[in-house]
Amino acid sequence: MATTWEEEGTKRKKYPNLDKDISADIVVIGGGITGLLNAYLLSEAGQKVVLVEADELGNNATLRTTAFITQVIDTDYSKVADIFGTKEAKQVWESHGQAIDQIERIINKENISCEFVRCSDYLYASTKKQFESIQEEFRTYKELGFKGEIFTDGKALNFPNYGYIEIHNQAKFNPAQFIFGIAEAAEKQGVMIFEDTEALEITEDSQIRIKTHHGDITTGKVILATYKPFTNEKTHLKKAMYRSYILEIEIPKNTLKEAIYEDDSNPYYYFRIDSGKEKDRMIIGGEDHKDIFGKSLRKESFKGLEKYLDKILKNIKYKITKRWDGPILEPSDGLALIGEIKPNYYVATGFSGNGMTYSTISAILLRDLILARRNAWTSLYDPTRTILKPKRLASKAKDYIEEFFGGALKNLIS
């Protein structure tokens, strides 16, 4: 089945393929939300930008997301503070907050109709043990100065839970409508966009040269914004590809409050409720596992997701309308890899399950680096960073092990 965004997105403008040699100040490789936001902000700052996409805009990860736009990230902030430090954890929170504001600014400036809604993000516990973990996370929130409320009585959410944290003023949108709108806005600012134009090789003499099937692009700088960066350069942090499974469900109006919801399981589950005219839409994801298993766990993963769905919508009549899966690239220390990987080469990768905000953070940060502006996030997301105390990564390794035994393996033998 196709995703909801592919079928319900706005008109998809077709962009040409490159058929001659050209030049630019900056070349962005990758036409998902990351590449388009980088192209947009750089062109807004007066740079001559070319963007190349091997397929169609958004065709890989962007149109397979659930499109949460939150300051809450997949790595608990208690772990971020432990691995990186208190100051750095605050910077992570603030950077994702600025990303939400930047997305809203662009939508308003360019008048992009994309179902953007500010809403709450509910972090809920499915068991008593999970609520203990949520309480610990909330204590970290208060220590770091994050705003939020904790509730020991979960009845207000209208489905079984043992308590929750509410984070106000988060957001969600339709990612297809957003990226097609921003592509047109970027083009109006002078960005040259080419689809069906695969970057085959990057060479360098006096300038960087990007070879494609029917033309070369010479440039001073290149941003690698593909899901798996097109580069032989290695970061110090390993990355792992995961796969998440998603269902779209039609539910009766006002069954659940319009919002974003995330539980504290491992692997965890997450869903959004979108208000409709006659029915509401629920998009739920989870059952993540490493992508090395390929499609062998697809049936079992959807089975596990439907079983969880029955717990949330107990005694509620619903209809599954679509199902799909999407890629998630996990960094080993829990934070994205964004920045200069070698002179004039920039990467943005390892966004975990937070691609909407990290893509925006990358556009802000890489713009500032390229324009020699100071940015407080430079060392935080440095793709060549090393961790001085490797033992602190044990908590992330534990997460990945629990995801396997609690999700993929459990479903395979059940």
Long-range contacts (C-beta under 8 A, 24 or more apart in sequence): 1-322, 1-323, 1-324, 2-322, 2-324, 3-63, 3-64, 3-246, 3-248, 3-322, 3-324, 4-248, 4-281, 4-283, 4-321, 4-322, 5-63, 5-65, 5-67, 5-174, 5-175, 5-176, 6-63, 6-176, 7-322, 8-174, 8-176, 9-63, 9-174, 9-176, 9-177, 9-180, 10-113, 10-114, 10-176, 10-177, 10-180, 10-181, 11-180, 12-56, 12-57, 12-176, 12-180, 13-180, 13-183, 13-184, 14-195, 15-53, 15-57, 15-183, 15-193, 15-194, 15-195, 16-194, 16-195, 17-194, 17-195, 17-196, 17-197, 17-214, 18-52, 18-194, 18-197, 18-212, 18-214, 18-215, 18-217, 19-214, 19-215, 20-214, 20-215, 21-215, 21-216, 21-217, 21-218, 22-50, 22-192, 22-215, 22-217, 22-218, 23-217, 23-218, 23-219, 24-48, 24-49, 24-50, 24-192, 24-217, 24-218, 24-219, 25-49, 25-219, 25-220, 25-221, 26-50, 26-219, 26-220, 26-221, 26-222, 26-223, 26-370, 27-51, 27-52, 27-208, 27-210, 27-217, 27-219, 27-221, 27-222, 27-223, 28-52, 28-222, 28-223, 28-225, 29-199, 29-210, 29-222, 29-223, 29-224, 29-225, 29-226, 29-230, 30-223, 30-224, 30-225, 30-226, 30-227, 30-230, 31-55, 31-56, 31-57, 31-58, 31-59, 31-183, 31-193, 31-195, 32-57, 32-58, 32-60, 32-61, 32-62, 32-179, 32-225, 32-226, 32-227, 32-359, 33-58, 33-62, 33-175, 33-178, 33-179, 33-355, 33-356, 33-359, 34-225, 34-348, 34-351, 34-355, 34-358, 34-359, 34-362, 34-363, 35-223, 35-225, 35-226, 36-179, 36-182, 36-183, 36-186, 37-182, 37-359, 37-360, 37-362, 37-363, 38-223, 38-225, 38-348, 38-362, 38-363, 38-366, 38-367, 39-186, 39-191, 39-193, 40-106, 40-182, 40-185, 40-186, 40-189, 40-191, 40-363, 41-363, 41-364, 41-367, 42-363, 42-366, 42-367, 42-370, 43-186, 43-189, 43-190, 43-191, 44-189, 45-367, 45-371, 47-370, 47-371, 48-190, 49-186, 49-190, 49-191, 49-192, 50-191, 50-192, 50-193, 50-194, 50-217, 50-219, 51-186, 51-191, 51-192, 51-193, 51-194, 52-194, 52-197, 52-198, 52-199, 52-210, 52-212, 52-217, 53-193, 53-194, 53-195, 53-196, 53-197, 54-196, 54-197, 54-198, 54-199, 54-226, 55-195, 55-196, 56-195, 56-196, 57-179, 57-180, 57-183, 57-193, 57-195, 58-175, 58-176, 58-179, 58-180, 60-227, 60-327, 61-227, 61-326, 61-327, 61-355, 62-175, 62-176, 62-179, 62-355, 63-175, 63-176, 64-246, 64-324, 64-325, 64-326, 64-327, 65-175, 65-326, 65-355, 65-356, 66-246, 66-270, 66-271, 66-272, 66-283, 66-285, 67-172, 67-173, 67-174, 67-175, 67-272, 67-356, 68-121, 68-170, 68-172, 68-260, 68-270, 68-272, 68-353, 68-354, 68-356, 69-99, 69-100, 69-103, 69-170, 69-171, 69-172, 69-173, 69-356, 69-357, 70-96, 70-100, 70-121, 70-167, 70-170, 70-171, 70-260, 70-354, 70-357, 71-96, 71-97, 71-100, 71-121, 71-146, 71-167, 71-170, 71-357, 72-121, 72-123, 72-167, 72-170, 72-262, 73-334, 73-352, 73-353, 73-354, 73-357, 74-330, 74-334, 74-352, 74-353, 74-354, 75-334, 75-335, 75-352, 75-396, 76-137, 76-140, 77-137, 77-140, 77-141, 77-144, 77-146, 78-136, 78-137, 78-139, 78-140, 79-334, 79-395, 79-396, 80-334, 80-335, 81-140, 81-144, 82-392, 82-395, 83-333, 83-334, 83-387, 83-392, 83-393, 83-395, 83-396, 84-333, 84-335, 84-380, 86-143, 86-144, 88-380, 89-140, 89-144, 90-144, 90-145, 91-376, 91-377, 91-380, 92-335, 92-380, 93-144, 93-146, 95-357, 95-361, 95-377, 95-380, 96-354, 96-357, 96-358, 96-361, 98-361, 98-364, 99-356, 99-357, 99-358, 99-360, 99-361, 99-364, 100-169, 100-170, 100-171, 100-357, 100-360, 102-360, 102-363, 102-364, 103-171, 103-173, 103-178, 103-356, 103-360, 104-171, 106-182, 106-185, 107-173, 107-178, 107-181, 110-181, 110-182, 110-185, 112-177, 112-178, 112-181, 112-182, 112-185, 113-177, 113-181, 114-173, 114-174, 114-175, 114-177, 114-178, 114-181, 115-172, 115-173, 115-174, 115-177, 115-274, 116-171, 116-172, 116-173, 116-178, 117-171, 117-172, 117-173, 117-258, 117-274, 118-169, 118-170, 118-171, 119-170, 119-171, 119-172, 119-258, 119-259, 119-260, 120-166, 120-167, 120-168, 120-169, 120-170, 120-257, 120-259, 120-260, 121-166, 121-167, 121-170, 121-259, 121-260, 121-261, 121-262, 122-157, 122-164, 122-165, 122-166, 122-167, 122-259, 122-260, 122-261, 122-262, 123-164, 123-165, 123-167, 123-262, 123-263, 123-264, 124-154, 124-157, 124-161, 124-162, 124-163, 124-164, 124-165, 124-261, 124-262, 124-263, 124-264, 125-154, 125-161, 125-162, 125-163, 125-164, 125-263, 125-264, 126-160, 126-161, 126-162, 126-263, 126-264, 126-265, 126-311, 127-162, 128-162, 130-162, 130-263, 130-264, 130-265, 131-162, 131-163, 131-264, 133-264, 134-163, 134-164, 134-165, 134-264, 137-165, 138-165, 141-165, 157-256, 157-257, 157-261, 158-255, 158-256, 158-257, 159-256, 159-311, 159-312, 159-313, 159-314, 160-311, 160-312, 160-314, 161-263, 170-260, 172-260, 172-272, 172-274, 173-356, 175-356, 199-230, 202-230, 202-231, 208-344, 208-345, 220-344, 221-344, 221-345, 221-346, 221-370, 222-344, 222-345, 222-346, 223-346, 223-347, 223-348, 223-366, 224-341, 224-345, 224-346, 224-347, 224-348, 224-349, 225-348, 225-362, 227-327, 227-329, 227-349, 228-329, 228-349, 229-347, 229-349, 231-341, 231-345, 231-347, 233-341, 233-342, 233-345, 233-347, 235-337, 235-341, 235-347, 235-383, 235-384, 236-384, 236-385, 236-386, 237-331, 237-332, 237-333, 237-337, 237-350, 237-383, 237-385, 237-387, 238-332, 239-329, 239-330, 239-331, 239-332, 239-337, 239-349, 239-350, 240-290, 240-329, 240-330, 240-332, 240-400, 241-290, 241-291, 241-292, 241-327, 241-328, 241-329, 241-330, 242-288, 242-289, 242-290, 242-291, 242-327, 242-328, 242-329, 242-330, 242-403, 243-288, 243-289, 243-290, 243-291, 243-293, 243-301, 243-325, 243-326, 243-327, 243-328, 244-285, 244-286, 244-287, 244-288, 244-325, 244-326, 244-327, 244-328, 244-353, 245-285, 245-286, 245-287, 245-288, 245-298, 245-301, 245-302, 245-305, 245-323, 245-324, 245-325, 246-283, 246-284, 246-285, 246-323, 246-324, 246-325, 246-326, 247-283, 247-284, 247-285, 247-302, 247-305, 247-306, 247-309, 247-320, 247-322, 247-323, 248-281, 248-282, 248-283, 248-320, 248-321, 248-322, 248-323, 249-281, 249-282, 249-283, 249-284, 249-309, 249-313, 249-318, 249-319, 249-320, 249-321, 250-279, 250-280, 250-281, 250-282, 250-318, 250-319, 250-321, 251-279, 251-280, 251-281, 251-282, 251-313, 251-316, 251-318, 252-279, 252-280, 252-316, 252-317, 252-318, 253-278, 253-279, 253-280, 254-280, 255-280, 255-313, 255-316, 256-280, 256-282, 265-406, 266-399, 266-402, 266-403, 266-406, 266-407, 267-402, 267-403, 267-406, 267-407, 269-305, 269-308, 270-353, 271-312, 282-313, 282-318, 284-308, 284-309, 284-312, 285-326, 286-407, 287-407, 287-408, 287-411, 288-328, 288-403, 288-407, 289-403, 289-404, 289-407, 289-408, 290-400, 290-404, 290-408, 291-327, 293-408, 297-408, 297-411, 297-412, 298-325, 300-408, 300-411, 300-412, 300-414, 301-325, 301-407, 301-408, 301-411, 303-411, 304-407, 304-410, 304-411, 304-414, 328-352, 328-353, 330-400, 332-393, 332-396, 332-397, 333-387, 333-393, 333-396, 334-396, 335-380, 335-381, 336-361, 336-362, 336-381, 337-381, 337-382, 337-383, 338-362, 338-365, 338-366, 338-377, 338-381, 338-382, 338-383, 339-365, 339-366, 339-369, 339-378, 339-381, 339-382, 339-383, 339-384, 340-369, 340-383, 341-383, 341-384, 346-370, 347-383, 349-383
